């Protein structure tokens, strides 16, 4: 496997900023970039600077009226009367200055990743600021204003006629992406998430399988609350491996939300850092097996910005750039720089010490296996040749 990978990054990503008390905090990107650099696995030559997405590119998915409203709202000193109808000005998506510019930069960063991979400049590319998978055609949702994942997929379809395998391992269902391609048999959306019985957005049920010619090309695996590493990885590896074999994609796009970790304050899964090494490892292997290495990764959820996000996304980059990291102490310089910034004790090591076993572990594991069996029904495994 090649080290031919690019990281899409700029400190300007932190301009996507709601307020100090909002759980979505892009300061996590500064910590992550610094941890990668402290490990010595990120060089300046690995980095591509993001550029804003154009209105035409955003309109591949988003309603032009919505795009214009986001721009107008971001340039207004007051909340505009129509904001609520566009999902803006809510607790989840408060309005802020220059909303359009900050949001379009994230989308453009993901499109830079697409261009780098599809042009052959790089085999793999990672935009950790991306992964805003909840936004809809004309409405913001779940901390997301524009949906860079959906725009990237539409861009891949338009410019390369590519068959896209989208794999979403965020604890929250990838609803915006699923609905954008619900009737498209050339886009296979796979979301492995905490069941919507307990968690936003409340969707991602087994019954959501696609529509029309896209029936079977939407696959959901809702996990039971308190799922641990072994069960998560068991169902993830079996589901994704079989789907990739049947679908035979041209390119893989992974959404790498890291809010399934036990420390995350917004979710109820019980995973450790172990899964954030295994998740990209399988995606990497499948990209080389089916796509000549073409793999685009984005970030996503992750609300423990101190203890979880930097380690998880450093592991994604480590795998993508073929610079494997083993367990051990985190770089001393990183700990000294960031510990004074938080009251939380930063983890001393790359991987977690074993967490206490959940009392219902056997029951949860069996329930997830049964859910996996049901998720495989009507999925496009071997049913269509490339």
C-alpha positions in Angstrom: 0.0 0.0 0.0 1.2 3.5 -0.9 1.9 6.5 1.3 0.4 8.5 -1.5 -2.2 10.3 0.7 -3.3 13.9 1.2 -4.8 15.6 4.2 -7.1 18.5 3.5 -6.6 21.1 6.2 -6.6 24.7 7.1 -6.9 26.6 10.5 -9.7 28.5 8.7 -11.9 25.5 9.3 -12.4 26.8 12.8 -14.6 29.6 11.3 -17.4 27.1 11.3 -18.3 28.1 14.8 -21.7 28.3 16.6 -20.8 29.5 20.1 -18.7 28.6 23.1 -21.2 26.2 24.6 -22.1 24.3 21.5 -21.0 20.7 21.4 -19.8 21.0 17.8 -16.4 22.6 18.2 -13.9 22.6 15.3 -11.1 23.4 17.7 -10.8 19.6 17.7 -9.2 20.0 14.3 -6.3 22.0 15.7 -5.7 19.3 18.4 -5.8 16.6 15.7 -3.4 18.3 13.3 -1.0 19.0 16.2 -1.2 15.3 17.3 -0.5 14.1 13.8 2.5 16.4 13.6 3.7 15.5 17.0 3.8 11.9 16.0 5.9 12.8 12.9 3.4 11.3 10.5 2.3 14.6 8.8 4.5 16.7 6.6 3.7 20.0 5.0 3.8 18.3 1.6 1.0 16.0 2.7 -1.4 18.9 3.1 -3.8 20.4 0.5 -5.4 23.7 1.4 -9.2 23.7 1.0 -11.0 26.0 -1.4 -14.7 27.2 -1.2 -17.2 25.2 -3.1 -19.0 27.2 -5.8 -22.7 27.7 -5.7 -23.0 25.5 -8.8 -21.2 22.7 -6.9 -23.4 23.1 -3.8 -26.5 23.1 -6.1 -25.7 19.5 -7.1 -27.5 18.7 -3.9 -28.8 21.9 -2.3 -31.7 24.1 -3.4 -30.3 27.4 -4.8 -32.8 29.3 -2.6 -31.4 27.7 0.5 -27.8 28.5 -0.6 -28.8 32.1 -1.0 -30.6 32.3 2.3 -27.5 30.8 4.1 -25.4 33.5 2.5 -27.9 36.3 3.4 -28.3 35.1 7.0 -24.5 35.0 7.5 -24.3 38.6 6.4 -27.1 39.8 8.5 -26.8 41.3 12.0 -30.1 39.8 13.0 -31.9 36.4 12.5 -34.0 36.6 9.4 -37.7 35.7 9.7 -37.5 32.7 7.4 -34.5 31.1 9.3 -36.5 28.5 11.2 -38.1 27.2 7.9 -34.5 26.4 6.7 -33.5 24.7 9.9 -31.4 27.7 11.1 -31.5 29.6 14.3 -32.2 26.4 16.2 -30.5 25.0 19.3 -28.7 22.6 17.0 -27.8 25.0 14.2 -27.6 28.5 15.5 -26.9 31.3 13.0 -23.4 32.8 12.9 -21.5 35.4 10.8 -20.3 34.2 7.4 -22.1 30.9 7.6 -22.0 30.4 3.9 -18.3 31.0 3.6 -17.3 28.8 6.5 -19.7 26.0 5.3 -18.7 26.1 1.7 -15.0 25.9 2.6 -15.7 22.5 4.3 -17.5 21.3 1.2 -14.8 22.6 -1.1 -12.2 20.7 1.1 -14.0 17.4 0.5 -14.2 18.2 -3.2 -10.5 18.8 -3.2 -10.1 15.4 -1.7 -12.3 13.9 -4.5 -10.3 15.7 -7.2 -7.0 14.6 -5.7 -8.1 11.0 -5.7 -9.9 10.8 -9.0 -7.2 12.7 -10.9 -4.6 10.3 -9.6 -2.7 13.0 -7.7 -3.2 10.8 -4.6 -4.7 7.3 -3.9 -6.3 8.5 -0.7 -7.4 11.8 0.8 -8.8 12.8 4.2 -10.8 15.9 5.0 -11.3 15.8 8.8 -13.5 18.9 8.8 -16.1 17.2 6.6 -18.6 14.5 7.4 -21.6 16.9 7.8 -24.0 14.2 6.9 -27.3 15.5 8.3 -28.0 18.5 6.1 -30.8 18.1 3.5 -31.5 19.7 0.2 -33.1 22.8 1.6 -32.6 22.6 5.4 -29.9 22.5 8.0 -30.0 19.8 10.6 -27.9 18.2 13.3 -25.1 20.8 13.4 -24.8 20.6 9.6 -25.5 23.5 7.2 -24.2 22.0 3.9 -23.8 18.3 3.3 -20.3 17.8 2.0 -20.7 14.0 1.8 -23.8 14.3 -0.5 -22.2 17.1 -2.6 -19.1 14.9 -3.0 -21.1 11.9 -4.1 -23.1 14.0 -6.6 -19.8 15.4 -7.9 -18.4 11.9 -8.3 -21.5 10.8 -10.2 -21.5 13.9 -12.5 -17.9 14.1 -13.3 -16.7 10.5 -13.2 -19.9 8.5 -13.5 -18.5 6.5 -10.5 -20.2 3.8 -8.5 -19.8 5.1 -5.0 -19.8 3.0 -1.8 -20.5 5.4 1.1 -19.7 3.9 4.6 -20.9 5.9 7.6 -19.7 4.7 11.1 -20.9 7.8 13.0 -23.0 7.0 16.0 -25.8 9.1 14.4 -27.5 7.8 11.3 -26.3 9.3 8.0 -29.8 10.5 7.1 -29.0 13.4 4.8 -26.8 11.2 2.6 -29.2 8.3 2.5 -32.2 10.4 1.4 -30.2 12.2 -1.2 -29.5 9.0 -3.1 -32.4 6.8 -2.0 -33.4 5.9 -5.5 -29.9 5.7 -7.1 -28.5 2.2 -7.7 -25.1 3.6 -8.4 -24.7 4.8 -4.8 -24.7 2.3 -2.0 -25.1 4.0 1.3 -24.2 2.0 4.4 -24.8 3.4 7.9 -23.8 1.7 11.1 -25.1 3.7 14.0 -26.8 3.7 17.4 -30.4 2.8 17.1 -32.7 5.8 16.6 -34.8 4.6 19.5 -32.6 6.7 21.8 -30.7 9.0 19.5 -31.0 11.8 17.0 -32.1 11.8 14.2 -34.4 8.8 15.0 -34.0 7.2 11.6 -31.8 4.5 10.1 -34.2 1.7 10.6 -33.8 -1.7 8.8 -36.9 -0.9 6.7 -35.1 2.0 5.0 -33.8 0.1 2.0 -34.1 2.5 -0.9 -36.8 3.2 -3.4 -37.5 2.4 -7.1 -34.3 1.3 -8.9 -32.4 2.1 -5.7 -34.2 -0.4 -3.6 -31.6 -2.4 -1.7 -28.9 0.3 -2.1 -29.6 1.8 1.3 -28.4 -0.4 4.1 -28.7 0.4 7.8 -27.4 -1.4 10.8 -28.8 0.1 14.0 -26.8 -1.0 16.9 -28.1 -1.6 20.4 -27.2 1.0 23.0 -24.0 0.2 24.9 -22.5 -1.9 22.1 -18.8 -2.5 22.8 -15.8 -2.9 20.5 -16.0 -6.6 19.6 -19.6 -6.6 18.6 -19.3 -3.3 16.7 -16.3 -4.6 14.7 -17.9 -8.1 14.1 -21.0 -6.7 12.4 -19.1 -3.8 10.6 -16.5 -6.1 9.1 -19.0 -8.7 7.9 -21.5 -6.3 6.5 -19.1 -3.9 4.7 -16.9 -6.7 3.3 -19.9 -8.5 1.8 -21.5 -5.3 0.4 -18.2 -4.2 -1.2 -17.8 -7.6 -2.8 -21.3 -7.5 -4.3 -21.4 -3.8 -5.3 -17.9 -3.5 -6.7 -17.5 0.2 -6.3 -15.3 2.5 -8.3 -14.5 4.6 -5.2 -15.1 4.4 -1.5 -16.1 7.4 0.7 -16.0 6.9 4.4 -17.6 9.1 7.1 -15.5 8.7 10.2 -17.5 10.1 13.0 -15.9 9.1 16.3 -18.9 9.6 18.7 -19.4 5.8 19.2 -16.6 6.1 21.9 -17.6 5.6 25.5 -16.4 9.1 26.4 -18.7 10.8 23.9 -21.2 13.0 25.8 -24.0 12.8 23.2 -24.3 9.1 22.5 -24.8 5.8 24.3 -22.3 3.4 22.7 -19.4 1.9 24.7 -16.5 1.5 22.2 -12.9 2.3 22.7 -10.1 3.6 20.5 -9.6 0.1 19.2 -12.4 0.5 16.6 -10.9 3.7 15.2 -7.9 1.7 14.1 -9.9 -1.2 12.7 -12.6 0.9 10.8 -10.2 2.6 8.4 -8.0 -0.5 8.1 -10.9 -2.4 6.4 -11.8 0.6 4.2 -8.2 0.8 3.1 -8.0 -2.8 2.2 -11.3 -2.7 0.3 -10.2 0.4 -1.6 -7.2 -1.4 -2.9 -9.2 -4.6 -3.6 -12.0 -3.0 -5.6 -11.1 0.6 -6.5 -7.4 0.8 -7.4 -6.9 2.4 -4.0 -9.5 5.2 -4.5 -10.5 6.1 -1.0 -11.8 9.5 0.3 -12.4 9.9 4.0 -14.1 12.7 6.0 -14.6 13.4 9.7 -18.0 13.7 11.3 -19.3 13.6 14.8 -17.1 13.6 17.8 -17.9 15.7 20.9 -15.2 14.8 23.3 -12.7 17.0 21.5 -9.9 16.5 24.0 -9.8 12.7 24.7 -11.3 11.1 21.6 -11.3 13.1 18.4 -7.5 13.8 18.1 -6.6 10.1 18.7 -9.3 8.7 16.5 -8.6 10.9 13.5 -4.8 10.5 13.9 -5.4 6.8 13.6 -7.4 7.3 10.4 -4.5 9.3 8.9 -2.0 6.8 10.2 -3.8 4.0 8.3 -4.4 6.1 5.2 -0.8 7.2 4.9 0.5 3.7 5.7 2.4 4.9 8.8 1.1 2.5 11.4 1.0 3.5 15.1 1.2 1.1 17.9 0.0 1.7 21.5 2.3 3.7 23.7 2.5 7.1 25.4 1.1 10.1 23.5 3.8 12.6 22.5 4.9 14.6 25.5 4.9 17.9 23.6 1.3 17.4 22.6 0.2 16.7 26.2 2.1 19.7 27.6 0.6 22.0 25.0 -3.0 21.0 25.4 -3.5 19.9 29.0 -3.5 23.4 30.4 -6.4 24.2 28.0 -8.9 21.7 29.6 -10.0 20.5 33.0 -10.3 16.9 31.6 -7.3 14.8 32.2 -5.9 14.0 28.7 -5.3 10.3 28.0 -1.7 9.4 28.5 -1.7 6.7 25.8 -2.9 6.2 22.2 -5.2 3.4 23.1 -7.6 3.1 26.1 -7.2 0.9 29.1 -9.9 -1.8 29.1 -13.3 -0.4 30.1 -15.6 -2.3 32.5 -17.7 -4.9 30.7 -21.3 -4.0 30.1 -23.6 -6.4 32.1 -25.8 -7.0 29.1 -22.8 -7.7 26.8 -23.9 -11.2 25.6 -27.5 -10.0 25.0 -26.3 -6.9 23.1 -23.9 -9.0 21.0 -26.6 -11.5 20.0 -29.1 -8.7 19.2 -26.6 -7.0 16.9 -26.0 -10.3 15.1 -29.7 -10.7 14.5 -29.9 -7.1 13.2 -27.0 -7.8 10.9 -28.8 -10.8 9.4 -31.8 -8.7 8.7 -29.8 -5.9 7.3 -28.3 -8.2 4.7 -31.7 -9.0 3.3 -32.3 -7.4 -0.1 -28.8 -5.9 -0.1 -27.1 -5.9 -3.5 -24.7 -8.7 -2.8 -23.7 -10.3 -6.1 -26.9 -9.1 -7.7 -25.3 -6.6 -10.0 -22.0 -6.8 -12.0 -19.8 -3.8 -12.5 
